[in-house]
C-alpha cells in the first residue's frame, strides 16, 4: 500500500506538472507562431500515435508477464522477459525509423498550402525521434519499474524532463529562435529522461541478467494487446487526422486547445487511478479473488464519484480558461459553447471503465475482449465520417462519433468484467453511475447555463475554480447521501482510518 500511495501521489504531481508546462509552451507557440503552426504540432503528435502501433502492445504485455515472477522473486524469469522485451524494442525501432521517413514526407504534402515543406518534415522527424529514443533506451526498464510498483520513479524523471523542456523552450521562444530548435530541445530532454531510467534500474536491480536467454513466450500476448492498441489509436486520433487532411490547421489548433485540457485531465485520471494502482491490484487479484471483488466494488464507486466531480469542475471552468488563455490570438475564434460538452462526454465515457480495464489487464484477458475493441473503432470511424462528410456538423460530428464509440466500449468491458472476472452484479455498478450522472447534470445546468462562470484574470479564475470545486463536491455528496449512503460511509471510514494511521505514524 505504501508503494501504491507513492505512485498515486507522484502520478498526480506528474500530470499536474505536465498539464501546466504543456499549456505554458502551447501558449507561447500560439503567441509567437500563430494557430497554424500550433495546429501543425498537434497534427504531428497525433500522427505519431499511429506509428506507435508498431510497438504492438509490447510494453503492456511485458508488464503483465512480469507481475508473477516479481512477486515470487524469480529473477531468472524476469531476466528472460526483459531480454526479450529489449530485443523486440530494437526491432520495432528499426521499422519505426523507416516508417517515420515516409510520414515525414506525407505530412508536409498534406499541409503544403499552409506550412513550408522542409519545416513540416523536420518537425515530424524530431517528434518521431522521441519515440525511437524511448523504445531503444527506456522500453524494457520502464516495463520493469511499472510491474514492480515503482511508477513513482518514472514520474520523478518525467517531472524533471517536462520542467526542463518547458523552461528551455520558453527561453528559446522569447529569444526569437525558430520552431525547429524549440522542438529539438524537447527531444534532448526526453533523451535525458530515458538515460535516467537506465542508470536507476542498472544500479537498483543487481539480480537481473541483461544478457539472459530471451523468453519470447512470456510476451506473446502483445499481439492480443495490439488489437486494443489499434482501436484506441483509431478512436483517439481519427479526429485530428481528418481535420488535417480535409479541414485546416487553424481548426486543428482549436481542437488542440480543448483537447490539451481534457486530454491532460484524462491522463491525470488514468495515471492516478489506473496505472499507479494497477500493479497492486494485479498482486491482489492472483492472491485473493474474493477480496479483489470487494476492493473492486469500492474502487468503482470511488471512480464514479471522483470522475463526475472532476467533469463538473471542468465543464464550469473551461470557457473562462480558454478566454484568458487565447487572449491576444485573433486569427480564429476559440470560444465555443458546444465543444466543452462534447469533450466532457468523451472524458466521462472513456474513464468510467477504469476499474474494469484494470481487472482485464491484470487478468491478461486481452484476446477475450478484442472484439469489443474492434467494434469500438468501427463505430468511431463510421459515425465520425458520416457526420463529418454528410452533414454540416464538421468538428462536432467527429467528436460525436468518439462519444458514441466510448459509450459502447465502456458498457462492453463492464459487462465482460462483471460476468467473467468479479463477483458483483452489474446493476450495482450502474446505480453508482446513475446517481453521479444526475449530480453531474445538476452541476452542468447550474454552473454552465444558469450561473456561467466569468473570469478576467488568472487569479480570478483560480478563486472561481475553488468555489466551483466546493459547490460541485457538495452536490455530489448530497446525491450519494440519498442513494449510495452505505458505500459513501465505507469510503469515508477507510479514508479516516488511513489518515489516522498516517498521523499516528508521524507522531511516532
Secondary structure, 3 states (H helix, E strand, C coil): CHHHHHHHHHHHHHHHHHHHHHHHHHHHHHHHHHHHHHHHHHHHHHHHHHHHHHHCCHHHHHHHHHHHHHHCCCHHHHHHHHHHHHHHHHHHHHHHHHHHHHHHHHHHHHCCCCCCHHHHHHHHHHHHHHHHHHHHHHHHHHHHHHHCCCHHHHHHHHHHHHHHHHHHHHHHHHCCCCHHHHHHHHHHHHHHHHHHHHHHHHHHCCCCCCCCCCCHHHHCCHHHHHHHHHHHHHHHHHHHHHHHHHCCHHHHHHHHHHHHHHHHHHHHHHHHHHHHHHHHHHHHHHHCHHHHHHHHHHHHHHHHHHHHHHHHHHHHHHHHHHHHHCCCCCCCCCCCCCHHHHHHHHHHHHHCCHHHHHHHHHHCCCCCCHHHHHHHHHHHHHHHHHHHHHCCCCHHHHHHHHHHHHHHHHHHHHHHHHHHCCCCCHHHHHHHHHHHHHHHHHHHHHHHHHCCCCCCCHHHHHHHHHHHHHHHHHHHHHHHHHHCHHHHHHHHHHHHHHHHHHHHHHHC
